[in-house]
Amino acid sequence: LIQIKHKALEYLHTYFCITDIVTGLCSHHGNGSITSFRVTLAGSGQAVNEVNAGVDAHIVCDVTGDPLPQVDIFKYSAEGQNLGSLGTVSDANGYQVLSGANATQPGRKAYRFAPVMNGTFRCENHVDERSLQLVVRHQPVPLDPPTVEQQKPGELTVYRSTAYHGDGPVVAMVVQFQPSGGNTWNSTGEVTGNSYVISGLTAGNRKEANLFALATSKLERGELTSIPKEITGQRLAYLRLHTGEWKKTGSYRVEREDIDKYMETTGFDGLIWQFEGLPDELKYKCIVARREVNKAKNRYKNIVPYDYSRVELEPLPGKPDSDYINASWVNGYSKPKAFIAAQGPSAETVEDFWRMIWQYGPKYIIMMADQADKYRVPCQQYWPDNETTSLRSGDLLVTLTKKEVMADYTFRTFIVQKADDEASLKHQITHMQYTGWPQHRGGAPAHSNPLLNLIRTIKLSDPEDLVPPMVVHCGSGVDQTGVFIALYAMLDMLEEEAAVNIREFVVQMRDYRCLMVQGVDHYLYIYGSVLEARRCGKTVVRTDQFLAHAESNLGLNGSKRGAHYCKEFEKLQTLCPNPPPERTMTGALPVNESKNRFHNLLPDDKWRVTLTTPLSDKEGNDYINAIYLDSYRRQNGYIVTQAPLANTVTDFWCMISDTNSNIIVMLNTVGESCPRYWPALASATYGPFNVKVTNTQITPHVTEREFQLTNTFNQKKTTVRQFQLTKFTDDGDSAPLTAPEHLLQLWTEVNTWYRRSKTDGPITVHCESGAGLSGVFCTVDMTLDRSEVEQAVDVFQAVRMLRHHRPEMVCTEDQYKLCYQVVQKHLQTTATTSS
């Protein structure tokens, strides 16, 4: 009986194939063995263990046996973990089972793929196994352009670059050149030496000729896949190939302390030269994106995802081609697949966009575009209009639960769930739309602080909210999207390594998605933003950590010497130079001299308030010493001005009427130099303006008045609320101050009235100079508004942004300290109330 049982089991194993539940391989016990396991080049069929990145390759495993056993090829991690069969592994290599004779029948397994990184593979059939290591060589990129030297008239010597990224050997150079006045390019053969002499040129035409030197690399194994691209110009250029490890090597790496010097010595021409040397051709296959069924899903014909790095959607039932969306995986500074870079959804792809969000579960969607501008519609609105409605997208339901509109961005909170399943998992997403980008793809914002602040706020999030991926999109998915990802990564690198490598990171991004950071203005903006981040340092603190930070780090209660807030103020003084005289020409005109309290504090013509009601036919009748400043919640949210002089009271009321300003914040006492500008009794007339006092409320430190302002020129009526701070001290640096609790009381009353009245006009803020305490009030207002919305406190950045328009804002250390003290007092009060 025992012998019969053994014979039966042997029969079952040999002829019926018992399947292994874990691996899915058919288990045979017999004499089958692996005879061949190799990687071959698709073109030549040559067997190799080293290949060029991105080439077509086959990986093939053959076995023998009677009967022939089935085999499969598995991919393994560096730690030896089985990642699965190549038929099921979904990664950047895009393995496809080969079709054709003997490709997939018993005894052979073969896949086609385009390797982009080293890999460990194993062929298995349960009786035998064999492993191989595939080394992927990355073609070298010159770190420096080829140099040129003129030793004799009519001759130029071109020297090959000496330092490269990438691990493939450089064995030849090709030089292309076009003599001055010519219209054809001359090309050398492969030059194996380190230099090549171009002769027969007209003497002196070194500066006149358009020259182009190519440091062409060829690998010892594999096939040359890069094709030189002609570029004309008076500079020498070099062939732009695949880069290797960008973080640890390369002359484009700049240490933190050297960024200022690097920017100064490189200059705009040098940075433009860097940008011109970026790879701008499609490097890898885009077969899926260019299928006829997917063409309508691409906003731009030349901006499509590579097959190996595209974001794959789970196909819809019965629609095998529904796995495509124009989006690419992009690595961050240290995290693989940290970002999904996507084009802005169109009407045809909104449903695909939400399918992607549901499938990959990002916590953040960063929208780097307006929904429409005067040039085009870069992005279809893909969310519901308000909190009372939901948007149905396929089988998903999107609900808007919160919306906060600020000067430079809008925050939204979405809940996404299955539409017909009330018990469905609900996924909460924070949607951050940056609206501060100019309405054309080629430009860049005037200042980088708003976008940097947005990134800093994200980085303050809880770690579980920063788990990749983060979805980033603009219209094209390469312009502002590339800027955001590059800045985010460079801030990470700056914090981790105290260095940046902007050029090589942009090159790396273009390996994952073509044309990332497409415009030179965008490239320069990244450098300028990194410089700004380096100069300012990290000054933001989470709101729930600010009180402890203020107590232990800021030095608000001790001596000024060495206090942290004093160091911050000193840094601010170096960052905000006064505008040049040509920018303040209107205030300096002789006709306007008497309208300025201080001759050295004039408004920048770019930001000054222009009066529109005609007060006279004299030159300069549109001038007042006042400027617009952005508040946290709106652009031009403040008008900051000096306290009216006796001869500018009419101008002041003209400004209030023309700008629809409904709130006045008064931060000075009434005296000889700062006269009363409202009626002592019921009403008074100032030029064409009638002002009537309709209500007065007096408290120990703040007096509120309501005025009815009538412009008799056009019969326009405006209700104006004035908030006057009445308690000051003079123990500062020869500048007026007030107690933190008194300024907090004033801010609380102004903020309450502002929200209740829902005013559309700017808040007018004035003190004697229009800079000192006016700057303190605006700083406090911006900081507390941001703290409420973003749960982040950054007094330094609030002052920095105000000083873009008026460099004198918050002009002493004591006033800067007062900003911190008011914020501290408010958060202490809030904490006490909450507890």
Protein Blocks (a to p, Z undefined) as FASTA:
>chain_A
ZZmmmmmmmmmmmmnopadfklopacdddjbdcfbdcdddfklopacfbdcehiacdddd
ddedddddddddddddfkopaebjfkloccfkopacdedehklgghiacdddddfbdcdd
dddehjaccddddddddddddfbdcddddfbghiacddddfbdedjbdcfbdcdddddeh
iabdcdddddfbfbdcdehiaehilmmpccddddddddfbdcdfbdcdddedjbdcdddd
ddddfklgcjkbccfklmmmmmmmnommlmmmmmmmpcfbdfbdckkmmpmklmmmpmbf
klccdfklcccddddehiaklmbccddddddfklghkbccdddddfklmmmmmmmmmmno
pabdcdfbdfbdfkbcfbccfbdfblkbccdehjaccddfbdcddfkbccdddddddfkl
mkbccddddddddfkbccbfkbccfbfklmmmmmmmmmmpcfklmgccdddddfkopmmm
mmmmmmmmmmmmmmmnopacfklmmmmmmmmoghiajbfklmmmmmmmmmmmmmnopabd
cfklmmmmmmmmnopmmcfehpaklmmmmmmmmmmccddfklmmmmmpmklmmmpfblkl
ccdfklmccdfbdfbfcehilgccddddddfkbghkbccdddddfklmmmmmmmmmmnop
abdcdfbdcdfklccfbdfblbccehjbccddfbdcddfkbccdddddddfknopacddd
ddddfbdcfkbghiacddfklmmmmmmmmmmmmmmnopabdcddddfkommmmmmmmmmm
mmmmmmmmnopacfklmmmmmmmmmmkgojbfklmmmmmmmmmmmmmmmmmmmZZ
